[in-house]
């Protein structure tokens, strides 16, 4: 009887692990993060949920929408964190955690670093607009290769890139 119980318990445990792995793979926008210590000595971290295009068209079926503030990910607002004061495209940003939003106007993008970092999406952005620590403007370009899933990269030089579909929105952190 004890042996049968142990075998049953072992099988149930294996099924639970296998089923859990399948569920994790099926999340529509799984949590993701990237962190890098850049050459200035600051550590830059980005925590976000990574949506997939799934055949949808950006700007029509899925964000980013033209002229609309976007959380630059899915679910909670994307969190951009630096452990030391940095310069984003030449403008100072104090050490801290920020909600990272974007605003698209053609190839021109406004990057928004807001002090109210623990928020769901961009739904409360208008209410928290006064909490912007920094806004900078950059231009997007066509990505070298298409990305089904939204991805952020940070390299040692401080170049941060948001990559999704054929979109590349990059900015410099020093």
Secondary structure, 3 states (H helix, E strand, C coil): CHHHHHHHHHHHHHHHHHHHHHHHHCCCEEEEEEEEECCCCCEEEEEEEEEECCCCCECCCECCCECCEECCCCCECEEEEECCCEEECCEEECCEEEEEEEEEECCEEEEEEECCCCCECCCCHHHHHHHEEEEEEEEEEEEEEEEEEEEEEECCCCEEEEEEEEEEEEEEEC
